[in-house]
Amino acid sequence: MMRLDTVRTQPFASAAEHIEAEFQWLNARIADYLRRLEDEKRFDDSTLRGLKLDTDYVIAGLTPTDIPTRSEDPLREIIDARASFAPTPPLYQIAATFGLDPFERTALMVAAAPALDSRYRSALAMAQNDVTRHCASPNLIIDMLAPDARFDALGAFADDAPLLRHRLLVPLAPGVQTGLADRALGVDARVAMALLGQVAGVPAALSHALTPLDPEAEDWAPDLLTMLIGAKPVTVFETRRDSGQQALAARRAMQHGQSLLRLDLSRLPANAEAENLIILAAREAMLRGAFLYIVADDLARDASAISGVTQLLSHGVPFALSAGTDLAHRITTAAPTRVERIALKPLEATDRLVWLRRTDGGLNEAALTRIAWGTRLGPAGIARLNWGAEAHDRAPLPSLLRPVQARWTRDDLVLSETLARQLDELTAFVTNWPTVLGDWDFVHSNPQARHCLALFSGPSGTGKTMAASVVARAAQVPLYRASLASIFDKYLGETEKQIDRLFEAAAEAGVAILCDEADALFGARTEQNDAHARYANLTVSHLLQRIEEHEGLVILTSNLPRNMDDAFARRIGHALAFTLPDATGRRTLWQRAFPAQAPLADTVDLSAIAETFELSGGDIRNAALAAAYLAAAMGTPIGMPHLLRAIERELSKAGRTPIAADFGRLDAAR
């Protein structure tokens, strides 16, 4: 057998070897404790244990006895000695990181034992004289480890003490009303794995929001961002998303030899669980020896998120926070001596172009300029830019934004001369931003010049969506349809957050937004005669504000433009009225509706059809397609009967049930 004084000088070869040694020590303590209970007549081994109270057993538990103390604990001393050599066992690393004293460190190991070895479930149940209690309690831990300092030791299990504050220990079955000394305590899967030196067991709800980053890769152009973070433990960046704060957080991590963890609060569930997950994220950063960077750019309405971030101030956890003005003010006010507040200037397109030129994407100056003016990418986004795809392909977009396929060109539109000119003016506006705002420097004299709000009004099928697609395609920006009706949420405050996230994501990705049927949402606001109406008005006002402030192209479509709120209508820069085409336009649309391969009968008179029926472009395309299917089913070329029957159906769908007089001289062809 190896001598104890020889073993004392050897480090543990692995975390598993250390835990085995801890368990050997724990086995001896549990055995001693059980013998003490029996010697003091405090062990009830009756068959009715838990159902019947024995007088002698109760009195034995209340009668003062001489508590035997152990002046020497050779195995404990050996473990502590071996743990002082590198590599330090994970349990001791955790104790140093979270500021645990020797009692708290050992208490953590005892409480974790059932999670690491199921045999301790029975052992701890026996020690507590209750087969249903298979987890440690403060009372049991104190009885075994510090019976002569019971009340001092009990403070280690308070909610604001390190063990529970950092979620190293968690109360089990919280619904059961028990006293502080008697509540069951355990560890979650993440702490159990950390004691074995493994990175595993992170809660699924947190893993979606917590991302490990390489600090050196994040701070890839330090000469373009020369600011340094101060000495205070908490840094709050008051700025727009991705303005260099992630690079500065990475620089802070490298200064202290740490890795970097990024927590995006917008990816956490919007409920009370967010507060707990933020604390678990801080614990994760400490377990990994990482610096925590929290992204909370617009969470002023999220009480749980604010509470969770504020709690970290009292936990003594160093972190950096990217936040909007309101949240930045709250955090700074909560702990002014510990928080450094930094206002970073958001990147302008000219700054973005400098960063883009530093990359090796192989794009020419024109392409770089288009990305600089067409997106709100910052250093982090530019570093991750996929140069083989468009910039917007790299930016996550919410599901409320759906892409509009760019299937049409300018030649596909049949417009009046006035409308064509207005559409060309709008196209010129959005395609010449780099020249006017950048080269000619209008961006500084007119801060609103990057906002372009257009209204396309007119009946359905007159080409509003086609025209929006054509404008976006000419500007080389993707067009996304915003399902604004889906944003409105029944939960108070959720609608505003959805709106903010939608427009922030669209601005960062540099996409144009198409809002269909805008009159249903932007109509004249109602009188505030009840709480529901007041909230609805506030929500619409917030939506209008975000649309007006959006950096990029927003196109609203409306069938009833007169329903538009007057205050908002005055802010529309381009208003285009789409009307039903005249006979000449309808003839052109009918001719374009049939592909060259489509077999048209010689008797088809498209000019007569165009003169007879006032249809929109969408109606004409639908009728042409329906006529083609009718002809195919009959095995004949597309003839007048097929076309007139399809037109009759289109008129019926619009509530215009046709009569014979509507067909005029074409009635005989039916």
PyMOL commands that set and color helices and strands:
alter all, ss='L'
color gray80, all
select helices_A, chain A and resi 4-7+15-39+55-62+74-83+90-98+102-116+119-127+138-145+147-157+162-165+189-195+204-207+215-218+222-224+245-255+265-267+273-288+303-315+325-334+349-357+365-374+379-383+391-394+410-412+417-431+433-439+442-445+447-450+464-474+484-487+494-509+519-522+531-549+561-563+566-569+583-593+606-612+617-634+640-653+660-669
alter helices_A, ss='H'
color red, helices_A
select strands_A, chain A and resi 170-171+185-186+210-213+234-238+259-264+290-296+319-323+339-343+401-403+451-457+479-482+512-515+552-558+574-577
alter strands_A, ss='S'
color yellow, strands_A
deselect
rebuild
show_as cartoon
